[in-house]
Amino acid sequence: MVAALTDVPMNEQQPQGPQRPDPRRTALIGLVFVLLLILGGLLLIHELRRVSQLQDCVMSGRSNCAPIDSRTPANP
């Protein structure tokens, strides 16, 4: 029994303290967060531009400002 406990050298034992997380994992989480912020910003810019164009059309006095969907089939 004593021989089984002393067979493992001191430098091969598991550390008992808390382990620090891998710094690459933290950096990857940060990168994903920044990419999501950029994607959200681009979507917001696109939507604001679309609404601005519609408002410009209405403010110029036109009445046919709604976009025409050309993908819908025509009814014969």
N, CA, C and O atoms as a CHARMM CRD file, in Angstrom:
* protein
*
  304
    1    1 MET  N      0.82700  -1.19100   0.00000 PROA 1      0.00000
    2    1 MET  CA     0.00000   0.00000   0.00000 PROA 1      0.00000
    3    1 MET  C      0.86300   1.24300   0.00000 PROA 1      0.00000
    4    1 MET  O      0.57500   2.19000  -0.73300 PROA 1      0.00000
    5    2 VAL  N      1.90700   1.26600   0.79700 PROA 2      0.00000
    6    2 VAL  CA     2.79700   2.40600   0.87200 PROA 2      0.00000
    7    2 VAL  C      3.56300   2.56700  -0.43300 PROA 2      0.00000
    8    2 VAL  O      3.81300   3.69200  -0.86500 PROA 2      0.00000
    9    3 ALA  N      3.93400   1.47600  -1.05800 PROA 3      0.00000
   10    3 ALA  CA     4.67800   1.53300  -2.31800 PROA 3      0.00000
   11    3 ALA  C      3.82000   2.14000  -3.42800 PROA 3      0.00000
   12    3 ALA  O      4.35700   2.82700  -4.29700 PROA 3      0.00000
   13    4 ALA  N      2.50600   1.91100  -3.42800 PROA 4      0.00000
   14    4 ALA  CA     1.62100   2.45200  -4.45600 PROA 4      0.00000
   15    4 ALA  C      1.51500   3.97000  -4.34000 PROA 4      0.00000
   16    4 ALA  O      1.37300   4.64800  -5.35800 PROA 4      0.00000
   17    5 LEU  N      1.58000   4.51000  -3.15400 PROA 5      0.00000
   18    5 LEU  CA     1.48000   5.95400  -2.97100 PROA 5      0.00000
   19    5 LEU  C      2.78500   6.66400  -3.30500 PROA 5      0.00000
   20    5 LEU  O      2.76000   7.82200  -3.72200 PROA 5      0.00000
   21    6 THR  N      3.90400   6.01000  -3.13400 PROA 6      0.00000
   22    6 THR  CA     5.19100   6.66100  -3.37100 PROA 6      0.00000
   23    6 THR  C      5.72700   6.42900  -4.77100 PROA 6      0.00000
   24    6 THR  O      6.79600   6.94800  -5.09300 PROA 6      0.00000
   25    7 ASP  N      5.03600   5.66800  -5.62700 PROA 7      0.00000
   26    7 ASP  CA     5.51100   5.41100  -6.97700 PROA 7      0.00000
   27    7 ASP  C      5.39500   6.65500  -7.87900 PROA 7      0.00000
   28    7 ASP  O      6.14200   6.76600  -8.85100 PROA 7      0.00000
   29    8 VAL  N      4.49500   7.57500  -7.58600 PROA 8      0.00000
   30    8 VAL  CA     4.26500   8.75500  -8.41100 PROA 8      0.00000
   31    8 VAL  C      5.20100   9.86400  -7.94400 PROA 8      0.00000
   32    8 VAL  O      5.14400  10.25500  -6.77800 PROA 8      0.00000
   33    9 PRO  N      6.06300  10.38100  -8.82100 PROA 9      0.00000
   34    9 PRO  CA     6.94300  11.49000  -8.43200 PROA 9      0.00000
   35    9 PRO  C      6.13200  12.74000  -8.09900 PROA 9      0.00000
   36    9 PRO  O      4.97900  12.86200  -8.51200 PROA 9      0.00000
   37   10 MET  N      6.72300  13.65200  -7.36600 PROA 10     0.00000
   38   10 MET  CA     6.02900  14.86100  -6.91000 PROA 10     0.00000
   39   10 MET  C      5.62300  15.76100  -8.07800 PROA 10     0.00000
   40   10 MET  O      4.57000  16.39700  -8.02900 PROA 10     0.00000
   41   11 ASN  N      6.44500  15.82100  -9.12400 PROA 11     0.00000
   42   11 ASN  CA     6.13700  16.74800 -10.21200 PROA 11     0.00000
   43   11 ASN  C      5.03000  16.23100 -11.13800 PROA 11     0.00000
   44   11 ASN  O      4.57700  16.99300 -11.99200 PROA 11     0.00000
   45   12 GLU  N      4.58000  15.00700 -11.02100 PROA 12     0.00000
   46   12 GLU  CA     3.52700  14.46400 -11.86400 PROA 12     0.00000
   47   12 GLU  C      2.16000  14.46700 -11.18600 PROA 12     0.00000
   48   12 GLU  O      1.18200  14.01700 -11.78200 PROA 12     0.00000
   49   13 GLN  N      2.07400  14.96100  -9.96400 PROA 13     0.00000
   50   13 GLN  CA     0.78900  14.98200  -9.26800 PROA 13     0.00000
   51   13 GLN  C     -0.07600  16.12100  -9.80900 PROA 13     0.00000
   52   13 GLN  O      0.43600  17.12400 -10.30600 PROA 13     0.00000
   53   14 GLN  N     -1.37500  15.95300  -9.70600 PROA 14     0.00000
   54   14 GLN  CA    -2.33400  16.95300 -10.15400 PROA 14     0.00000
   55   14 GLN  C     -2.25100  18.18800  -9.25900 PROA 14     0.00000
   56   14 GLN  O     -2.12700  18.04800  -8.04200 PROA 14     0.00000
   57   15 PRO  N     -2.31600  19.39600  -9.82900 PROA 15     0.00000
   58   15 PRO  CA    -2.33000  20.60200  -8.98400 PROA 15     0.00000
   59   15 PRO  C     -3.65000  20.67400  -8.22200 PROA 15     0.00000
   60   15 PRO  O     -4.70500  20.32100  -8.74900 PROA 15     0.00000
   61   16 GLN  N     -3.58000  21.12200  -7.01000 PROA 16     0.00000
   62   16 GLN  CA    -4.76200  21.16100  -6.15100 PROA 16     0.00000
   63   16 GLN  C     -5.51000  22.49000  -6.24100 PROA 16     0.00000
   64   16 GLN  O     -6.69400  22.53800  -5.90500 PROA 16     0.00000
   65   17 GLY  N     -4.86900  23.56000  -6.67700 PROA 17     0.00000
   66   17 GLY  CA    -5.50500  24.87400  -6.73700 PROA 17     0.00000
   67   17 GLY  C     -6.40300  25.00800  -7.95200 PROA 17     0.00000
   68   17 GLY  O     -6.42300  24.12900  -8.81400 PROA 17     0.00000
   69   18 PRO  N     -7.15000  26.10400  -8.02400 PROA 18     0.00000
   70   18 PRO  CA    -8.02800  26.33400  -9.18700 PROA 18     0.00000
   71   18 PRO  C     -7.18500  26.61100 -10.43200 PROA 18     0.00000
   72   18 PRO  O     -6.15700  27.28500 -10.37200 PROA 18     0.00000
   73   19 GLN  N     -7.64700  26.07500 -11.55500 PROA 19     0.00000
   74   19 GLN  CA    -6.91700  26.25400 -12.80200 PROA 19     0.00000
   75   19 GLN  C     -7.40400  27.51200 -13.50600 PROA 19     0.00000
   76   19 GLN  O     -8.59400  27.82700 -13.48300 PROA 19     0.00000
   77   20 ARG  N     -6.47800  28.22700 -14.13100 PROA 20     0.00000
   78   20 ARG  CA    -6.84100  29.42300 -14.88500 PROA 20     0.00000
   79   20 ARG  C     -7.41100  29.00500 -16.23700 PROA 20     0.00000
   80   20 ARG  O     -6.92100  28.04900 -16.83800 PROA 20     0.00000
   81   21 PRO  N     -8.43400  29.70100 -16.72500 PROA 21     0.00000
   82   21 PRO  CA    -8.98000  29.34400 -18.04100 PROA 21     0.00000
   83   21 PRO  C     -7.95700  29.65400 -19.13100 PROA 21     0.00000
   84   21 PRO  O     -7.09300  30.51600 -18.96800 PROA 21     0.00000
   85   22 ASP  N     -8.07400  28.94700 -20.22200 PROA 22     0.00000
   86   22 ASP  CA    -7.17300  29.12900 -21.35200 PROA 22     0.00000
   87   22 ASP  C     -7.36300  30.54100 -21.91900 PROA 22     0.00000
   88   22 ASP  O     -8.49500  30.91800 -22.22000 PROA 22     0.00000
   89   23 PRO  N     -6.29700  31.33200 -22.07400 PROA 23     0.00000
   90   23 PRO  CA    -6.46000  32.70200 -22.58300 PROA 23     0.00000
   91   23 PRO  C     -6.97200  32.74200 -24.02000 PROA 23     0.00000
   92   23 PRO  O     -7.57600  33.73300 -24.43000 PROA 23     0.00000
   93   24 ARG  N     -6.74100  31.68300 -24.78700 PROA 24     0.00000
   94   24 ARG  CA    -7.27100  31.65600 -26.15600 PROA 24     0.00000
   95   24 ARG  C     -8.78200  31.55700 -26.15200 PROA 24     0.00000
   96   24 ARG  O     -9.44500  32.10000 -27.03500 PROA 24     0.00000
   97   25 ARG  N     -9.33100  30.86900 -25.16700 PROA 25     0.00000
   98   25 ARG  CA   -10.79200  30.73700 -25.09800 PROA 25     0.00000
   99   25 ARG  C    -11.42100  32.09200 -24.79300 PROA 25     0.00000
  100   25 ARG  O    -12.43800  32.45700 -25.38200 PROA 25     0.00000
  101   26 THR  N    -10.81700  32.82900 -23.87700 PROA 26     0.00000
  102   26 THR  CA   -11.32400  34.15500 -23.54100 PROA 26     0.00000
  103   26 THR  C    -11.23300  35.08200 -24.75300 PROA 26     0.00000
  104   26 THR  O    -12.15500  35.85300 -25.01700 PROA 26     0.00000
  105   27 ALA  N    -10.12500  35.00900 -25.48800 PROA 27     0.00000
  106   27 ALA  CA    -9.96100  35.83400 -26.68000 PROA 27     0.00000
  107   27 ALA  C    -10.98200  35.45600 -27.75200 PROA 27     0.00000
  108   27 ALA  O    -11.50300  36.32800 -28.44700 PROA 27     0.00000
  109   28 LEU  N    -11.26800  34.17100 -27.88700 PROA 28     0.00000
  110   28 LEU  CA   -12.24400  33.71900 -28.88000 PROA 28     0.00000
  111   28 LEU  C    -13.65400  34.20900 -28.52800 PROA 28     0.00000
  112   28 LEU  O    -14.41100  34.61600 -29.40800 PROA 28     0.00000
  113   29 ILE  N    -13.99400  34.16600 -27.25600 PROA 29     0.00000
  114   29 ILE  CA   -15.30100  34.67800 -26.81900 PROA 29     0.00000
  115   29 ILE  C    -15.39500  36.16700 -27.10600 PROA 29     0.00000
  116   29 ILE  O    -16.43400  36.64800 -27.55800 PROA 29     0.00000
  117   30 GLY  N    -14.33000  36.89600 -26.85000 PROA 30     0.00000
  118   30 GLY  CA   -14.30900  38.33200 -27.14700 PROA 30     0.00000
  119   30 GLY  C    -14.44600  38.60600 -28.62500 PROA 30     0.00000
  120   30 GLY  O    -15.14800  39.53600 -29.02100 PROA 30     0.00000
  121   31 LEU  N    -13.78300  37.80400 -29.45300 PROA 31     0.00000
  122   31 LEU  CA   -13.87100  37.97500 -30.90100 PROA 31     0.00000
  123   31 LEU  C    -15.28700  37.71800 -31.40300 PROA 31     0.00000
  124   31 LEU  O    -15.78800  38.46500 -32.24300 PROA 31     0.00000
  125   32 VAL  N    -15.92900  36.68400 -30.90500 PROA 32     0.00000
  126   32 VAL  CA   -17.31200  36.38600 -31.30000 PROA 32     0.00000
  127   32 VAL  C    -18.23200  37.52300 -30.88400 PROA 32     0.00000
  128   32 VAL  O    -19.12800  37.90200 -31.63900 PROA 32     0.00000
  129   33 PHE  N    -18.02400  38.06800 -29.69900 PROA 33     0.00000
  130   33 PHE  CA   -18.84500  39.17800 -29.21500 PROA 33     0.00000
  131   33 PHE  C    -18.67800  40.40700 -30.11300 PROA 33     0.00000
  132   33 PHE  O    -19.66400  41.05300 -30.46700 PROA 33     0.00000
  133   34 VAL  N    -17.44400  40.73000 -30.47800 PROA 34     0.00000
  134   34 VAL  CA   -17.19200  41.88500 -31.34400 PROA 34     0.00000
  135   34 VAL  C    -17.80800  41.66100 -32.72700 PROA 34     0.00000
  136   34 VAL  O    -18.37900  42.58600 -33.30500 PROA 34     0.00000
  137   35 LEU  N    -17.69800  40.45200 -33.25700 PROA 35     0.00000
  138   35 LEU  CA   -18.30300  40.16600 -34.56300 PROA 35     0.00000
  139   35 LEU  C    -19.82200  40.29100 -34.52400 PROA 35     0.00000
  140   35 LEU  O    -20.43400  40.77000 -35.47900 PROA 35     0.00000
  141   36 LEU  N    -20.43200  39.86100 -33.41900 PROA 36     0.00000
  142   36 LEU  CA   -21.88500  40.01400 -33.28000 PROA 36     0.00000
  143   36 LEU  C    -22.27500  41.48500 -33.20000 PROA 36     0.00000
  144   36 LEU  O    -23.29900  41.88400 -33.75400 PROA 36     0.00000
  145   37 LEU  N    -21.47300  42.29200 -32.51700 PROA 37     0.00000
  146   37 LEU  CA   -21.74700  43.73900 -32.45600 PROA 37     0.00000
  147   37 LEU  C    -21.63600  44.37100 -33.84600 PROA 37     0.00000
  148   37 LEU  O    -22.46300  45.20500 -34.21500 PROA 37     0.00000
  149   38 ILE  N    -20.62700  43.98000 -34.61000 PROA 38     0.00000
  150   38 ILE  CA   -20.45800  44.51800 -35.96200 PROA 38     0.00000
  151   38 ILE  C    -21.62300  44.10800 -36.84500 PROA 38     0.00000
  152   38 ILE  O    -22.15200  44.93300 -37.59000 PROA 38     0.00000
  153   39 LEU  N    -22.03300  42.84300 -36.77500 PROA 39     0.00000
  154   39 LEU  CA   -23.16600  42.37000 -37.57100 PROA 39     0.00000
  155   39 LEU  C    -24.44600  43.11500 -37.18900 PROA 39     0.00000
  156   39 LEU  O    -25.21400  43.51500 -38.06500 PROA 39     0.00000
  157   40 GLY  N    -24.67500  43.30000 -35.90800 PROA 40     0.00000
  158   40 GLY  CA   -25.85200  44.05000 -35.46100 PROA 40     0.00000
  159   40 GLY  C    -25.81700  45.48600 -35.94400 PROA 40     0.00000
  160   40 GLY  O    -26.84700  46.03100 -36.34100 PROA 40     0.00000
  161   41 GLY  N    -24.65100  46.10200 -35.91600 PROA 41     0.00000
  162   41 GLY  CA   -24.51800  47.47400 -36.41600 PROA 41     0.00000
  163   41 GLY  C    -24.80100  47.57700 -37.89600 PROA 41     0.00000
  164   41 GLY  O    -25.45300  48.52100 -38.34200 PROA 41     0.00000
  165   42 LEU  N    -24.31700  46.61100 -38.66600 PROA 42     0.00000
  166   42 LEU  CA   -24.57800  46.61900 -40.11200 PROA 42     0.00000
  167   42 LEU  C    -26.06500  46.43500 -40.41400 PROA 42     0.00000
  168   42 LEU  O    -26.60900  47.09500 -41.29900 PROA 42     0.00000
  169   43 LEU  N    -26.71200  45.54300 -39.68300 PROA 43     0.00000
  170   43 LEU  CA   -28.14800  45.35500 -39.88300 PROA 43     0.00000
  171   43 LEU  C    -28.92900  46.61700 -39.50500 PROA 43     0.00000
  172   43 LEU  O    -29.89500  46.97900 -40.17600 PROA 43     0.00000
  173   44 LEU  N    -28.51000  47.27100 -38.44200 PROA 44     0.00000
  174   44 LEU  CA   -29.17000  48.51200 -38.02100 PROA 44     0.00000
  175   44 LEU  C    -28.98400  49.60800 -39.06800 PROA 44     0.00000
  176   44 LEU  O    -29.92900  50.33400 -39.37700 PROA 44     0.00000
  177   45 ILE  N    -27.78500  49.73400 -39.61300 PROA 45     0.00000
  178   45 ILE  CA   -27.52400  50.73400 -40.65200 PROA 45     0.00000
  179   45 ILE  C    -28.37900  50.46200 -41.88400 PROA 45     0.00000
  180   45 ILE  O    -28.93900  51.39100 -42.46600 PROA 45     0.00000
  181   46 HSD  N    -28.48500  49.21000 -42.28100 PROA 46     0.00000
  182   46 HSD  CA   -29.29100  48.85200 -43.45500 PROA 46     0.00000
  183   46 HSD  C    -30.76300  49.21300 -43.23700 PROA 46     0.00000
  184   46 HSD  O    -31.40700  49.77400 -44.12300 PROA 46     0.00000
  185   47 GLU  N    -31.28500  48.89000 -42.06200 PROA 47     0.00000
  186   47 GLU  CA   -32.69600  49.17900 -41.77900 PROA 47     0.00000
  187   47 GLU  C    -32.94700  50.68500 -41.69800 PROA 47     0.00000
  188   47 GLU  O    -33.95800  51.16500 -42.21200 PROA 47     0.00000
  189   48 LEU  N    -32.05600  51.42800 -41.07100 PROA 48     0.00000
  190   48 LEU  CA   -32.21900  52.87700 -40.97500 PROA 48     0.00000
  191   48 LEU  C    -32.14800  53.53100 -42.35600 PROA 48     0.00000
  192   48 LEU  O    -32.86200  54.49600 -42.62600 PROA 48     0.00000
  193   49 ARG  N    -31.29100  53.00700 -43.22200 PROA 49     0.00000
  194   49 ARG  CA   -31.19600  53.55200 -44.57600 PROA 49     0.00000
  195   49 ARG  C    -32.49300  53.30200 -45.34800 PROA 49     0.00000
  196   49 ARG  O    -32.97000  54.18000 -46.06800 PROA 49     0.00000
  197   50 ARG  N    -33.05600  52.11200 -45.19700 PROA 50     0.00000
  198   50 ARG  CA   -34.30500  51.78900 -45.89300 PROA 50     0.00000
  199   50 ARG  C    -35.44900  52.69900 -45.42500 PROA 50     0.00000
  200   50 ARG  O    -36.22100  53.20500 -46.24000 PROA 50     0.00000
  201   51 VAL  N    -35.54700  52.89500 -44.13000 PROA 51     0.00000
  202   51 VAL  CA   -36.59900  53.74400 -43.58300 PROA 51     0.00000
  203   51 VAL  C    -36.39000  55.20000 -44.00200 PROA 51     0.00000
  204   51 VAL  O    -37.35400  55.91500 -44.27600 PROA 51     0.00000
  205   52 SER  N    -35.13800  55.63400 -44.05100 PROA 52     0.00000
  206   52 SER  CA   -34.83400  56.99800 -44.46200 PROA 52     0.00000
  207   52 SER  C    -35.24200  57.24200 -45.91400 PROA 52     0.00000
  208   52 SER  O    -35.78200  58.30000 -46.23700 PROA 52     0.00000
  209   53 GLN  N    -34.98600  56.27100 -46.78500 PROA 53     0.00000
  210   53 GLN  CA   -35.38200  56.41500 -48.18300 PROA 53     0.00000
  211   53 GLN  C    -36.89900  56.48100 -48.32300 PROA 53     0.00000
  212   53 GLN  O    -37.41900  57.24300 -49.13800 PROA 53     0.00000
  213   54 LEU  N    -37.60600  55.68300 -47.52800 PROA 54     0.00000
  214   54 LEU  CA   -39.06600  55.71400 -47.56500 PROA 54     0.00000
  215   54 LEU  C    -39.58200  57.06300 -47.06500 PROA 54     0.00000
  216   54 LEU  O    -40.51800  57.61500 -47.64300 PROA 54     0.00000
  217   55 GLN  N    -38.99400  57.59000 -46.01700 PROA 55     0.00000
  218   55 GLN  CA   -39.40800  58.89600 -45.49600 PROA 55     0.00000
  219   55 GLN  C    -39.11800  60.00500 -46.50400 PROA 55     0.00000
  220   55 GLN  O    -39.92800  60.91700 -46.66700 PROA 55     0.00000
  221   56 ASP  N    -37.97600  59.93700 -47.17900 PROA 56     0.00000
  222   56 ASP  CA   -37.65200  60.93500 -48.19500 PROA 56     0.00000
  223   56 ASP  C    -38.67400  60.91000 -49.31700 PROA 56     0.00000
  224   56 ASP  O    -39.06400  61.95900 -49.82900 PROA 56     0.00000
  225   57 CYS  N    -39.11000  59.71700 -49.69900 PROA 57     0.00000
  226   57 CYS  CA   -40.10600  59.58000 -50.76100 PROA 57     0.00000
  227   57 CYS  C    -41.43800  60.20300 -50.33200 PROA 57     0.00000
  228   57 CYS  O    -42.06300  60.93600 -51.09800 PROA 57     0.00000
  229   58 VAL  N    -41.86100  59.90600 -49.11300 PROA 58     0.00000
  230   58 VAL  CA   -43.13900  60.43200 -48.61700 PROA 58     0.00000
  231   58 VAL  C    -43.06300  61.94400 -48.44700 PROA 58     0.00000
  232   58 VAL  O    -44.00900  62.65600 -48.78400 PROA 58     0.00000
  233   59 MET  N    -41.94100  62.43700 -47.92500 PROA 59     0.00000
  234   59 MET  CA   -41.80700  63.87800 -47.69500 PROA 59     0.00000
  235   59 MET  C    -41.72900  64.67100 -49.00400 PROA 59     0.00000
  236   59 MET  O    -41.99700  65.87200 -49.01100 PROA 59     0.00000
  237   60 SER  N    -41.36600  64.01200 -50.10900 PROA 60     0.00000
  238   60 SER  CA   -41.32600  64.70600 -51.39200 PROA 60     0.00000
  239   60 SER  C    -42.71000  64.79300 -52.03100 PROA 60     0.00000
  240   60 SER  O    -42.85700  65.38200 -53.10200 PROA 60     0.00000
  241   61 GLY  N    -43.71200  64.22200 -51.39500 PROA 61     0.00000
  242   61 GLY  CA   -45.08100  64.36000 -51.86400 PROA 61     0.00000
  243   61 GLY  C    -45.55600  63.22000 -52.73900 PROA 61     0.00000
  244   61 GLY  O    -46.67000  63.27600 -53.26000 PROA 61     0.00000
  245   62 ARG  N    -44.76500  62.21100 -52.91500 PROA 62     0.00000
  246   62 ARG  CA   -45.20000  61.08400 -53.74700 PROA 62     0.00000
  247   62 ARG  C    -46.14800  60.18300 -52.96300 PROA 62     0.00000
  248   62 ARG  O    -46.10700  60.13200 -51.73400 PROA 62     0.00000
  249   63 SER  N    -46.99800  59.47700 -53.69500 PROA 63     0.00000
  250   63 SER  CA   -47.95200  58.58300 -53.03000 PROA 63     0.00000
  251   63 SER  C    -47.67200  57.11000 -53.31600 PROA 63     0.00000
  252   63 SER  O    -48.30900  56.23400 -52.73000 PROA 63     0.00000
  253   64 ASN  N    -46.74500  56.83600 -54.19500 PROA 64     0.00000
  254   64 ASN  CA   -46.44400  55.43600 -54.54700 PROA 64     0.00000
  255   64 ASN  C    -45.04800  55.05400 -54.04300 PROA 64     0.00000
  256   64 ASN  O    -44.20000  54.63200 -54.82900 PROA 64     0.00000
  257   65 CYS  N    -44.81500  55.19900 -52.75700 PROA 65     0.00000
  258   65 CYS  CA   -43.48800  54.98600 -52.19000 PROA 65     0.00000
  259   65 CYS  C    -43.23400  53.54400 -51.75000 PROA 65     0.00000
  260   65 CYS  O    -42.09600  53.18600 -51.44600 PROA 65     0.00000
  261   66 ALA  N    -44.24900  52.73400 -51.71300 PROA 66     0.00000
  262   66 ALA  CA   -44.06300  51.35400 -51.25800 PROA 66     0.00000
  263   66 ALA  C    -43.22700  50.59300 -52.28000 PROA 66     0.00000
  264   66 ALA  O    -43.44300  50.74100 -53.48200 PROA 66     0.00000
  265   67 PRO  N    -42.28800  49.79200 -51.82900 PROA 67     0.00000
  266   67 PRO  CA   -41.48500  49.02400 -52.78700 PROA 67     0.00000
  267   67 PRO  C    -42.33300  47.97400 -53.50000 PROA 67     0.00000
  268   67 PRO  O    -43.24500  47.39300 -52.91200 PROA 67     0.00000
  269   68 ILE  N    -42.02500  47.74400 -54.75100 PROA 68     0.00000
  270   68 ILE  CA   -42.76400  46.77600 -55.55900 PROA 68     0.00000
  271   68 ILE  C    -42.01200  45.45500 -55.50400 PROA 68     0.00000
  272   68 ILE  O    -40.81800  45.39700 -55.79800 PROA 68     0.00000
  273   69 ASP  N    -42.71400  44.40200 -55.12800 PROA 69     0.00000
  274   69 ASP  CA   -42.10800  43.08200 -55.05700 PROA 69     0.00000
  275   69 ASP  C    -42.25500  42.41300 -56.42000 PROA 69     0.00000
  276   69 ASP  O    -43.35500  42.02500 -56.81400 PROA 69     0.00000
  277   70 SER  N    -41.15300  42.28200 -57.12800 PROA 70     0.00000
  278   70 SER  CA   -41.21100  41.71300 -58.47200 PROA 70     0.00000
  279   70 SER  C    -41.14900  40.18500 -58.47300 PROA 70     0.00000
  280   70 SER  O    -41.23400  39.56400 -59.53200 PROA 70     0.00000
  281   71 ARG  N    -41.00400  39.58200 -57.30700 PROA 71     0.00000
  282   71 ARG  CA   -40.91300  38.12500 -57.22400 PROA 71     0.00000
  283   71 ARG  C    -42.27600  37.45900 -57.17100 PROA 71     0.00000
  284   71 ARG  O    -42.36400  36.24900 -57.37700 PROA 71     0.00000
  285   72 THR  N    -43.34200  38.20200 -56.90300 PROA 72     0.00000
  286   72 THR  CA   -44.66400  37.60400 -56.84000 PROA 72     0.00000
  287   72 THR  C    -45.19500  37.37900 -58.24300 PROA 72     0.00000
  288   72 THR  O    -45.05200  38.25400 -59.09700 PROA 72     0.00000
  289   73 PRO  N    -45.80200  36.23400 -58.50600 PROA 73     0.00000
  290   73 PRO  CA   -46.33200  35.95400 -59.84500 PROA 73     0.00000
  291   73 PRO  C    -47.54600  36.83800 -60.12900 PROA 73     0.00000
  292   73 PRO  O    -48.33600  37.14500 -59.23700 PROA 73     0.00000
  293   74 ALA  N    -47.66900  37.22900 -61.36600 PROA 74     0.00000
  294   74 ALA  CA   -48.82200  38.05600 -61.79200 PROA 74     0.00000
  295   74 ALA  C    -50.04900  37.16200 -61.93800 PROA 74     0.00000
  296   74 ALA  O    -49.95800  36.03200 -62.41900 PROA 74     0.00000
  297   75 ASN  N    -51.19600  37.68700 -61.51700 PROA 75     0.00000
  298   75 ASN  CA   -52.46200  36.94400 -61.65300 PROA 75     0.00000
  299   75 ASN  C    -53.01100  37.17200 -63.05400 PROA 75     0.00000
  300   75 ASN  O    -53.23100  38.32100 -63.43600 PROA 75     0.00000
  301   76 PRO  N    -53.24200  36.10900 -63.83800 PROA 76     0.00000
  302   76 PRO  CA   -53.77200  36.27700 -65.20900 PROA 76     0.00000
  303   76 PRO  C    -55.23100  36.65200 -65.21800 PROA 76     0.00000
  304   76 PRO  O    -55.81600  36.82800 -66.28700 PROA 76     0.00000
